[in-house]
Amino acid sequence: MNVVLTGAEAMACAAELAGVQIAPVFPITPQTQVIETLSQNRRVLMLRANSEYNVMAMASGAAWAGARVFTVTSSQGLVMMSEMMWEVAGNRLPVVMGVFNRALKGPGWNLGTQQNDSLMMRDTGWLMFHAETAQELLDFVLIAFRIAEERCLPAMVVGDGFYLSHANEPVDVPEEADVRRFLPPRPSRAGLPDFNDPAAFGVLTTSEWHFDFYRELHEEMEGLANGPLSATFADFRDVFGRLYDLIETQDVEDAETIVVAMSSIAGTVRALLEERREEYRRVGLVKLRSVRPFPGLALASCLGRAKKVVVIDRNLSPCLGGIIAAEATAELQRFGISPLPWIYSVVAGLGGLPVGRDSLARLLDEVAVSPRPERVLFLK
């Protein structure tokens, strides 16, 4: 059924369709509409917490009890959850969380979108999927639950605040029966608390055990980037008719310059390239849908043939530049791409500043005549 929804409504709709049983919540702009929409569903038990830390603590407890759990947050709320996020990942609890990116408070409050809030959680052990459209938000919440529960890993589904959370778009909302074909009830797993088999949880661990746990977590998550999720995406296509992957490409086969972007900026780049195809006929696009796992091999296969790679980040790591640019560069080196293409780290849209087609066109024109990249380009 095709309906017009905001990104926030699409995220709430996905949680309802997924059969979420418990949703601990605390409001924060720009995700509050998700809570307001979800609260109209009487089948979801919503627990009002007194802080975001306690939201994640409640989510942890509900997941330990075997429930299908969903929550949502943004910006300062995500930072406040961070301590518990390590514990949720460490206990391999399949919590799914929606995040609408918003700038963190620095010199003052800013409500515009910026991806530092979610990206600073990339080392916690959570899967991280980024959506461009309301349709992708809905679909990836369903996909995230399937992957999280099969792999016993928590997952975030992330979108740009306001540009996606508050924009109205047509969304194909599936029938609940079809969702059940793709996403059955949460499977039971060994190791959950059992009154008939007393055990201790969250106790002090040895250094050797701790080391081995995180090595295994790293190896498992890295392995997910190289093929195992293809079966899940294929199952989703078979039920709903839409095929996804960790990256999406456009005109990269013979491109001399390839733009790498994610979330709403990727849509603007695509619109520019389609509108001015003759002018930018040797420019391709790679849209990144996943930060964890990071699809390094897939990126290297696409980008290794290009002469120039332009990575547009709506985030900033001071003294480094764009976070995705840094990770992409490291992956190209790791997979032995030689010679490396010129990589342009472009930081744009901080604090919700618009990134329009005219500014992107100026960027591509500058890159076309640039002999070598600056360390970081700030696009405004």
N, C-alpha and C positions, 0 to 999 in steps of 0.2 A: 504494500500500500504506500503510495507516494503522498507525503505530507510536507508542509513547510515547518521547519523547526529551527530554533537557534542551536548553536553547538552545545550549550548547556542542557537544553531540553533533549537533544539527541543522546548525550551522555547518560542522563537520567533514564531515558527510555531503554537504553541498552542494559542498564543495571536491572531494571524491572524485567525485561525479557530474559536476562540471564538467570533469573530465579534467585536473586540475592535475598538472603534471609535476614541479615543484620547489617545495618549501616550506621556506625558511629559518626557523628558530624559535629562541626563547629563552623559557623559562617565566617567567610572572609571574601571580600571583593577580589576577583570577579567570578567566583564559583558559586555564590549563594543561590543563584537560580537553579542549580542542580539540586540543592537541598529542597528548595521550595517545590520543585516539580516532583521529586521523589517522595515527598511527604504526602502526596495525594494518593499514593498506592498503599492500601491497607495491608497488603501481604508482606511488606518490608517493615521489619521492626527497626525504627530509627531511635538511636540512643543519643541524647543531647549531652555532650561532654562540657566541661567547664574550661577546657583548653585543648589545643591541638595535640599536646603531648598525651593527654588522656584519651583523645580520639584513637591514637595509634595503640595505646595500651589496651583499650577496649577491643579494638580490631584484633590484636594479638590474642586476647583471651577467647574471643568468639571463634577465631580460627583454630585455636587449640581444642576447642570443644567440637570441632568438625563442621561448623557452619560455613556457608558461602558468604563471604564478607566483602563489602565495598565501602570505600570512603572517598572523599574528595577534598582538595585544599588548594592553596596558592601561596606563593611568596613567603611572608613571615611565618605563616602557619606551617609551611613545609619545613622551614628551618627549625621551628619548635618541635616538630615531630622527629627530627633527625636522630636523636639518641635512641628512640624506640625502633626506628627503621633498621638500624644495624641488628637489633635483637630479632626482629621479625624475619629478616633474611637469614640470620644465623640459625634460627630454628626451622628454616625452610617452610615457612607458613605461606600458603597461596592467597594472600590478601591482594586484591586489585584496587588501585587508587587512581582516580582521575585528578589531573593537575592542569590548571590553567595558568600559564606563565604570567608573572607580574614582577616588575622590578622590585628589588629589595631596598629597604630604607638605607640610604647613605647620608648625603648632606640634608636630606629631607624626604618626606613621603612622595612616592610616585606610583600612580596606578596603572601606568602604561606597561605593555608587554615587554619582557626581557627574559631570556632563557637561563640566566644564571641560577635561579632558584632550583630548577630541576636538575641542571647539569652538575651542581655541586654535590648531588646525591649519587653520582655515577659510580662511586666506589663502594657503595653500601651493600651491593649484591642484589639489587632490584633489577629486573628487566625494565627497559625504558623504550616505549614506542611513541613516535611523534606523528600527529595527524595534521593534514592540511585542511580538510573539509569536515563538515558535520557528519557526512556519510562515513568517512574514515573513523571519526570518533566512535560512532555507534558500532561499526564493524570491529574495530580493534578492542573495544571493551569485551566483546564476545570472544574474540581470538585470544585476548590476554587471559581470560578465565580458563579457557581450554589449555593453554600452554602452562599457566601457573599451576593448575591442579595436576596436570600430567607430570610436570617436572619438579613440583614442590618448591617453587620459587615465587616470591612476590613480584608484582608487575605494576608499572605506572603507564597510564595512557595520557599523553601530554598534548595540549593545544595552546595556541597563542591566546592570551587573555584579550577580551573585547573584539579583536579582529575575527576570532572564531567563536568565542563563548557567547557573544551577543548578536552575531550576524544571522539573519534568516536565510536558509537555504533549503532547496528540495531534498528530501531524504526518503529513500526506499526503506520503510520499516517492515521487517519480515514478520511472518506469522509465528506465533509462539510455538506451534507444533514443529515448524522448520528449525527453530532455534534448539528445541530439544533433540532433534536429530544430530545437530552439530555439537551441542553442549549438554550432555546428560547430567543428572544430579552429581554433586561432588563425590568422587570416589573415596572410600575409606582408605586409610593408610596406616601402616605399622608405626608405632612410636608415639601415638597420641595418648594422653593420660587415660588410665583405666583403673577404676577403683578396685578391681579384682587383681590388679597387678601393680602394686605400688612402686613408684620410681621417683627419683629426684630430677628436676629440670632446672636449667639455668645456674648450675653450681659452678664452682671453680674448676677450670680445666688446666691440664698440663700444657706447657709451651709446645711440646712435640705434637700433641693432639690438635692444638690451635693452628699450628703451622700446616699440618696435613689437611685440616678442614678447609682452609682458605686456598691451598693449592688445588684441592679437588674442585672447589667452587669455581675457581678461575678456569680450570681445564674444561669443566662442564659447560660454563657459559661461553667460552671461546668456541667449543665444539658446536654450539647451537648456531653460530654465525655461518657455518660451512655446510649447510644442507639439511639437518634434521627437521627444521621447521617447514620444509617444503611440503611434507605430507599433510601438515595441519592446514597450510594455505590451499592445497589442492582439495582437501575435504570441504573447506569453506566455499571454494568455487563450485563444487559439485552441488552444494545445497542452495547457495544464494546467487551464483552466477558471476561473482566478482573475484578476480584473482589478484592476490597481493604478493609482495616479496619485501625483503628488507630494504631494497632500493628500487627505484623506478627510473628508467632511462628514457631519454628522448633525443634522437638524432646524434648519438655518440659515435656511431661506427666510423665515420670519416671526419669527425670534428677535429679541428686544430686547437680550439679552445673549448673547455668543458666547465660549466658552472655547477657547483655543488651547493645545494641549499636544502632547507627543510622547513616544514610548517608553512605558514601563509606566504612567506617570501618566495617559496618554490612556485606557487601559483602565479605570482606576479612575473617571475622570470619566464615561465612558460607562455604567459599571455604576450609578453614582449617578443619572444622568439617566433611565435606564430604570426603575430601582427607584422613583423619585419623580417620574414623568412628569407627574402632575397638578399637583404643587407647582411644578415647574420647566418648565412647558409652553412658556414663552417663552425658554428657554435652549437654545442649540445648541452643537455641538462641531465644531471643526476640528482634525483630527490632522495634524500636520506629519510627512511622511515624508522630506523632503529639505531639507538645509541648504545644500548646494552641488550643483546650482544652487538658489538660493533662489526659491521660487515666488511672487514678489511680486505679479504680476498676478492670479494665482488667489486669493491671500489678499485683495487689495484688492477683488476682485469679491464675495467672501463677506462680508468684515467691514465694507465701506462702508455696508451697510444697517442695521447694528446701532447701538444707542445706547451700549452699553458692551461693551468687549472685555477679557477677563481672560486674560492670557498667563502661564501657569505655567511657570517655568524651574527645572530642577534644576541650576542653575549660578549663578554670581555674578561680575559684573565690578564690583569695588569702585568706588564713586563714580558708577556708571552704573545698576546693577541687573541685571535678567535680560538675557542676550545676545539671545535670540529676541525678547523684547519690544522691545528697541531696534531690531532689524532690521525687525520688522514695522511699527513706527511710521514708520520711514524710508520703507518701501515705500508705505504709505498716503499719505504726503505726496508721494512721487515720482509716484504715479499720479493725483494731483489729487483725492483724496477730500475733499470739503468739504460740510458741516462734518465734522471728524474726530470719530469716537466717542471717548468717554472710554476711555482705555487704562490698565488696571491691570497694572502689572508686579509679579508675585507670585513670590517666590523661596521654594522649598520643597524639602524632602528632601535638603538638603546632607549629605554624609557618610553617605548611605544611610538617613537618618531616614525612617520610613514616612510616606507621604501617604495617609491613609485617607479613606473616604467621610464620616465624621463631620466631619473637619477641612475637607474640601471643601465640605460643606453649610454649615458656619459661614461659610466664605469667601463663598459665593454669597448667603447671607442678609445679610452685611455689605455686599456690593456693591450689593444691591437697594435699600438705604436710604441708601447713601453719595451725598452730593451731588456729590462730585468725588474723584478718586483721590489718594492720597498718592503721592509719588515712587516709593517702593518699599514693598511690603507683604511682610513676612516671615511665612510661614505655618508654624506648628509645632503 
